[in-house]
Each structure stands twice: as structure tokens, then as C-alpha cells.
Amino acid sequence: MPQFLFTYHGGHTPESPEEVEKVMAEWGAWFGDMGDALAVPGAPVGMSSTVSASGVAEGGGANPVSGYTVVNADNMDGATAMAKGCPMVKNGSGSVEVSEVIEM
């Protein structure tokens, strides 16, 4: 079955223990809804640097990555349907870029 990379952009860091608990419950419920389709839960990521032939740029560019997940889906439509359930998408704080992982 094809795998798809969910790359998260945006979101925010919870500011209180209560908000951490709420956010973790939302992500846990979404991951639970995916069942066996969830291949790699992934994790949030810290600030990034972009490396190119012209050097290193700090800050991750125009749309820095905030985390990732890998899922199994029959096709792009199935993967994007799953991504619509992401807590960041549902609350409007971020977006999910969906890319098919190409086996080599």
C-alpha cells in the first residue's frame, strides 16, 4: 500500500498544562481514528535551517515545517481525506502538505 508523508505547517505551542492536555487529546483521537493507516506517528520539529548552494538560511523559509507523520492510504484522495481531520486544519491554526512517498 502506498505511503504518504504529512508535513505540518503552522500551529502553535500550548501555553498551559490544560491546553497541552487538550491538544494531546485531539491529536490522540485523530491518530486513533486512522487506525492501521497510521504508519509513523512522527513528531513536532524545532526551528529549521535551509541548506542550498548559496549557503544556509535560518528559520525554515517562507512556510517552515512544524512536524510530520507517515500514513498508509490507497491513493492521494484517501490520504488528503485523512489529512482533513488534522487538529491544526480543523481549528484553522495550520495546514498539512500531503506527499506520496516514492519507493526506490
For each residue, the residues with C-beta under 8 A, 3 or more apart:
1: 72 73 74
2: 72 73 74 75 100 101
3: 39 70 71 72 73 100 101
4: 70 71 72 73 76 79 98 99 100 101
5: 68 69 70 98 99 100 101
6: 42 68 69 70 71 79 83 86 96 97 98
7: 65 67 68 96 97 98 99
8: 11 44 65 66 67 68 69 86 88 94 95 96 97
9: 63 64 65 66 94 95 96 97
10: 66 88 93 94 95
11: 8 44 66 67 88 93 94
12: 93
13:
14: 19 20 22 23
15: 19
16: 19 20
17: 20 21
18: 21 22
19: 14 15 16 22 23
20: 14 16 17 23 24
21: 17 18 24 25
22: 14 18 19 25 26
23: 14 19 20 26 27 87
24: 20 21 27 28
25: 21 22 28 29
26: 22 23 29 30 87
27: 23 24 30 31 87
28: 24 25 31 32
29: 25 26 32 33
30: 26 27 33 34 85 86 87
31: 27 28 34 38 41
32: 28 29 35
33: 29 30 85
34: 30 31 37 38 71 82 85
35: 32 38
36: 72
37: 34 71 72 73 82
38: 31 34 35 41 69 71 72
39: 3 70 71 72
40: 69 70
41: 31 38 69
42: 6 67 68 69 70
43: 67 68
44: 8 11 66 67
45: 48 65 66 67 68
46:
47: 58 59 60 64
48: 45 59 60 64 65
49: 56 57 58 59 60
50: 56 57 60 61
51: 55 56
52: 55 56 57
53:
54:
55: 51 52
56: 49 50 51 52
57: 49 50 52 61
58: 47 49
59: 47 48 49 64
60: 47 48 49 50 63 64 65
61: 50 57 64
62:
63: 9 60
64: 9 47 48 59 60 61
65: 7 8 9 45 48 60 68
66: 8 9 10 11 44 45 94
67: 7 8 11 42 43 44 45
68: 5 6 7 8 42 43 45 65
69: 5 6 8 38 40 41 42
70: 3 4 5 6 39 40 42 101
71: 3 4 6 34 37 38 39 79 82
72: 1 2 3 4 36 37 38 39
73: 1 2 3 4 37 76 78 79 82
74: 1 2 78
75: 2 78 79
76: 4 73 79 80 98 100
77: 80 81
78: 73 74 75 81 82
79: 4 6 71 73 75 76 82 83 98 100
80: 76 77 83 84 98
81: 77 78 84
82: 34 37 71 73 78 79 85
83: 6 79 80 86 89 96 98
84: 80 81 89 90
85: 30 33 34 82 89 90
86: 6 8 30 83 89 90 94 96
87: 23 26 27 30 90 91
88: 8 10 11 91 93 94 95 96
89: 83 84 85 86 92 94 95 96
90: 84 85 86 87
91: 87 88
92: 89
93: 10 11 12 88
94: 8 9 10 11 66 86 88 89
95: 8 9 10 88 89
96: 6 7 8 9 83 86 88 89
97: 6 7 8 9
98: 4 5 6 7 76 79 80 83
99: 4 5 7
100: 2 3 4 5 76 79
101: 2 3 4 5 70
102:
103:
104:
